[in-house]
Amino acid sequence: MGLTAGTLAGGLHSRALACGILCSVLAGGLCFFVRQSRLEHFRGMRAVRRAERVEKEIERFNIVLLRGLRLPLRNIRHAVEIIANTCSCLVSSSASSGLSQEGFGFEKKDMSKEIVAIREGVDEMDALAAGMLRMARARRAQLRTDWVDVNSIVVGIVHTLDSLVQQSGATIHMQHLPTCLADSELLGQLFEALISNALQYTGDNPNAQVRIWGWTERDKTVYCVQDNGVGIPSDEIDKIFEMFYRIKPDRNPKQQGLGLAVVRRVVEQHNGRLWVKSVPGRGSTFTFSLPMK
């Protein structure tokens, strides 16, 4: 049975109509999908901006809080010094006049012990607040990169840490350090944290050594800080850069566990790389690299 021209035209028209309807449905679905994708994107961007804003507000709050905390701590320490001097004068005057210390309600040795405990407690709290403040500043800091004379920075830090150097009995060996492209203030915090960490973990080594050197590769500058102290157990290597983590806290009770966290943060801000090699009982080598552009 043959098809007439009218029947054929009608069939083609129906198919065209069906194709048109299908295309309209697909186009509508595609437009809906695109609109939904854009909406989800805008919602995601808005959530990210909101989270960034909240994070900045928290950081600002922490900085204000820590600054406010350090002032009363200084006042407390100053008051303790006044009390200590007053008690010393009272004890001296009682001794010269032949009076017993019992009339003042305290023994000199007991008072000295309590004053030392208060001083140490205040100093520990102040060190914790200072460390947290460095962390907050390192996180907020806008990088002001320039070519930095690393030799002068490290020499200044070693002079600043002179009392810690004397206490540890360590000898510091420093080779000529190449310049690098970095934020000088943050780089100073980084080296101070690494050097003080090396000095604090010298242990009982009578021949404690801290070595600092560096070199330049094709697209980066590399620096090392090495000690021959107590070393780091292999199962703690991945933890040492966490905030408040301390190795053998009983041997270093005054450590706050913030120095190496600052190191990692500064290196990350410079898009650098940080790693450590250590052998328990033989020491550690901290190495970091900074890109040259």
PAKE-445808 format. One line per field, with one value per residue (C-alpha): x, y, z. Coordinates in pm, 1 decimal. Last residue first. Layout:
east (X ...)
north (Y ...)
up (Z ...)
//
This chain:
east (5993.6 6289.2 6082.4 6160.7 6308.6 6307.1 6531.2 6525.7 6805.8 6772.3 6993.7 7186.6 6988.1 6686.4 6778.9 6609.6 6530.8 6292.4 6092.9 5956.5 5855.1 5779.0 5465.0 5576.5 5268.6 5336.3 5687.7 5552.7 5284.4 5526.3 5771.1 5494.9 5384.3 5748.3 5756.1 5415.6 5470.6 5472.1 5807.2 5844.6 5814.6 6113.0 6221.3 5868.5 5732.0 5920.5 5844.7 5581.5 5266.3 5092.0 5012.6 5106.6 5446.6 5590.2 5318.8 5445.7 5789.3 5641.1 5642.4 6005.0 6121.2 6281.5 6641.5 6795.5 7052.4 7307.0 7150.0 7088.7 6926.2 6914.5 6829.9 6731.9 6678.5 6468.1 6449.4 6787.5 6928.4 7073.5 7246.1 7208.9 7379.8 7312.2 7479.2 7393.5 7638.0 7615.6 7942.4 7840.3 7521.0 7274.7 6974.0 7034.6 6657.9 6620.7 6901.6 6757.4 6410.8 6562.6 6731.1 6417.5 6182.4 6420.9 6474.1 6100.3 6029.4 6305.6 6158.5 5825.3 5982.6 6193.1 5905.6 6081.4 6292.7 6623.7 6981.9 7239.1 7370.1 7742.4 7805.3 7694.3 7829.2 7662.3 7826.9 7592.2 7624.4 7245.6 7223.7 7475.1 7288.2 6958.3 7103.9 7241.4 6906.7 6892.4 7252.0 7165.3 6861.8 7070.3 7321.1 7032.2 6880.3 7216.0 7301.5 6954.8 6998.6 6648.5 6537.7 6182.6 5845.3 5587.5 5351.4 5022.7 5032.3 4718.0 4852.8 5192.3 5024.7 4801.0 5091.1 5309.2 5026.3 4989.5 5360.3 5343.7 5040.8 5221.4 5537.8 5330.5 5162.5 5499.9 5649.4 5355.2 5386.8 5764.1 5734.9 5461.4 5668.3 5977.2 5771.6 5640.9 5990.0 6130.4 5846.5 5914.6 6288.5 6226.0 5987.0 5646.4 5403.4 5583.8 5645.1 5786.3 6077.5 6224.0 6343.7 6710.5 6701.6 6935.5 6752.5 6413.5 6539.6 6674.7 6352.8 6141.2 6365.7 6345.6 5968.8 5944.5 6175.1 5972.9 5643.6 5768.7 5894.6 5557.6 5378.9 5592.5 5512.9 5142.4 5158.4 5337.6 5066.3 4802.9 4952.6 4996.5 4627.2 4510.8 4752.8 4630.2 4264.3 4317.0 4507.5 4251.0 3961.4 4135.9 4188.0 3823.0 3707.6 3935.6 3791.8 3434.7 3508.3 3673.8 3374.7 3131.4 3336.3 3339.7 2963.6 2899.8 3116.9 2928.2 2590.8 2706.7 2823.5 2500.0 2300.7 2518.7 2471.7 2098.1 2075.2 2281.6 2066.4 1747.3 1884.1 1974.4 1632.0 1466.3 1689.0 1611.6 1236.9 1250.4 1455.6 1203.0 911.6 1088.3 1171.2 806.7 694.1 946.0 826.0 465.5 545.3 737.6 443.8 197.7 415.3 430.8 55.3 -8.4 235.0 55.7 211.5 169.0 0.0)
north (3439.7 3287.8 3015.9 2944.3 2619.1 2473.9 2230.8 2125.6 1888.8 1692.5 1541.4 1229.0 1077.4 1006.3 1049.7 1333.5 1459.1 1751.2 1903.2 2238.9 2364.0 2716.0 2892.3 3197.0 3171.5 2799.5 2868.4 3120.1 2878.4 2588.2 2793.7 2934.7 2578.0 2501.6 2771.3 2703.6 2405.9 2620.3 2506.6 2592.9 2228.7 2118.9 1782.4 1686.0 1806.2 1526.7 1655.1 1927.0 1978.1 2307.3 2379.4 2102.5 2118.6 1841.9 1591.6 1434.5 1362.4 1210.5 842.2 870.7 987.8 1334.0 1416.5 1471.8 1724.5 1737.5 2039.8 2145.6 2451.1 2430.7 2684.8 2648.9 2920.3 2841.3 2844.1 2711.5 2624.9 2858.3 2745.4 2754.6 2707.1 2705.3 2466.8 2424.0 2226.5 2086.4 1939.8 1874.0 1704.8 1701.5 1782.2 2012.8 2049.3 2411.2 2531.9 2370.3 2510.8 2855.3 2831.0 2712.6 2964.8 3256.9 3154.0 3158.0 3477.7 3651.8 3523.5 3673.2 4015.1 3998.9 3899.1 3691.5 3679.1 3528.9 3626.6 3351.7 3255.1 3255.1 2975.9 2983.9 2764.8 2807.6 2655.4 2528.3 2576.7 2552.8 2837.3 3053.7 3011.2 3083.4 3403.7 3500.7 3455.6 3819.2 3797.8 3484.5 3663.9 3961.4 3731.6 3549.3 3868.2 4011.0 3692.5 3669.1 3991.8 3996.2 4056.8 4182.8 4042.7 4234.8 3947.4 4050.8 3921.9 3767.7 3417.8 3532.9 3787.5 3524.4 3285.6 3560.2 3655.1 3292.3 3282.3 3606.6 3483.0 3157.3 3344.8 3576.2 3280.0 3115.3 3439.9 3488.5 3134.1 3162.7 3491.8 3355.4 3045.1 3260.1 3478.2 3174.1 3030.4 3363.8 3399.0 3053.2 3123.5 3453.8 3302.0 3456.8 3606.4 3937.2 3878.5 3537.2 3711.4 3774.2 4120.0 4197.0 4545.5 4460.1 4134.6 4302.9 4573.7 4313.5 4108.4 4417.0 4530.9 4187.4 4186.5 4523.8 4418.3 4101.2 4289.4 4545.3 4268.0 4092.2 4414.4 4445.9 4086.2 4150.1 4465.9 4277.1 4012.1 4286.9 4413.4 4069.9 3981.4 4286.7 4209.5 3851.3 3954.9 4213.4 3958.6 3686.8 3916.0 4013.9 3645.2 3566.7 3852.5 3731.0 3379.3 3513.9 3711.4 3412.8 3192.3 3450.2 3481.8 3103.1 3081.1 3354.4 3172.3 2848.6 3020.6 3185.7 2850.1 2678.9 2947.1 2916.7 2542.1 2580.0 2827.1 2599.3 2298.2 2494.0 2612.4 2254.2 2131.5 2399.0 2318.4 1948.2 2013.4 2249.2 2000.1 1725.7 1949.7 2039.1 1678.7 1583.5 1861.3 1758.1 1400.5 1504.9 1723.0 1441.0 1210.2 1464.8 1525.8 1154.0 1117.4 1412.4 1286.9 954.0 639.0 323.2 0.0)
up (4263.0 4445.2 4612.8 4977.2 5108.1 5458.3 5642.2 6007.0 6104.3 6427.0 6694.9 6791.5 7079.3 6863.2 6494.0 6308.5 5962.1 5917.4 5633.1 5521.1 5176.3 5057.1 4940.0 5144.1 5365.4 5405.3 5534.9 5787.1 5909.0 5945.3 6149.7 6371.1 6451.2 6529.0 6795.9 6953.5 7185.2 7499.4 7639.7 8007.4 8116.1 7903.8 8045.3 8157.5 7823.1 7642.4 7292.1 7299.4 7092.9 7171.8 6803.4 6562.7 6392.5 6611.3 6525.0 6200.7 6348.5 6664.7 6562.8 6448.6 6791.6 6776.7 6861.4 7205.8 7090.4 6809.3 6640.1 6279.0 6123.3 5744.1 5472.1 5104.5 4842.9 4538.1 4157.3 4042.7 4383.6 4642.9 4960.7 5335.6 5670.1 6043.1 6286.2 6653.8 6868.2 7221.0 7345.7 7705.9 7577.5 7864.2 7645.8 7350.1 7316.2 7425.5 7199.0 6885.3 6960.5 7015.6 6674.8 6491.1 6654.2 6603.9 6240.9 6167.3 6358.1 6162.9 5836.0 5941.4 5992.1 5674.5 5444.9 5182.7 4866.1 4971.8 5042.4 5082.4 5427.9 5505.8 5753.7 6114.9 6391.6 6730.2 7036.2 7303.8 7678.5 7706.6 7957.8 7771.6 7442.6 7619.4 7762.7 7419.1 7242.9 7130.4 7007.0 6806.6 6662.5 6549.4 6377.6 6206.6 6066.1 5955.7 5765.7 5605.1 5409.2 5258.4 4900.3 4932.6 5029.8 5226.8 5300.7 5455.7 5810.8 5951.5 6016.4 6137.2 6362.2 6521.0 6576.8 6720.9 6957.9 7065.3 7146.8 7343.0 7540.2 7622.0 7723.4 7945.3 8112.6 8177.0 8308.6 8544.8 8679.2 8717.5 8905.3 9131.5 9215.5 9284.6 9519.0 9703.7 9755.4 9869.3 10121.0 10261.8 10291.0 10464.5 10720.1 10757.3 11010.0 11055.4 11426.5 11342.3 11171.4 11519.4 11616.6 11687.6 11539.1 11251.7 11180.9 11185.4 10946.8 10707.0 10718.7 10658.1 10371.3 10208.5 10250.3 10079.4 9795.5 9734.5 9751.8 9498.6 9268.9 9297.4 9203.8 8889.3 8798.5 8847.2 8635.2 8358.4 8368.9 8364.0 8034.1 7872.8 7882.8 7688.8 7408.7 7405.2 7393.2 7119.2 6909.1 6973.0 6876.7 6553.9 6473.5 6550.3 6328.0 6048.7 6076.9 6072.0 5754.9 5588.4 5677.7 5536.4 5219.1 5180.0 5244.0 4983.7 4733.3 4796.0 4761.5 4440.4 4305.1 4412.0 4230.4 3923.1 3919.5 3969.9 3681.8 3458.6 3548.8 3483.0 3147.9 3059.7 3158.7 2949.8 2655.7 2692.0 2709.2 2413.3 2216.3 2290.5 2185.6 1862.8 1793.6 1847.1 1613.2 1352.8 1383.1 1349.4 1047.1 885.3 933.2 793.4 490.0 420.8 457.4 227.9 -36.0 -42.1 89.3 -109.3 0.0)
//
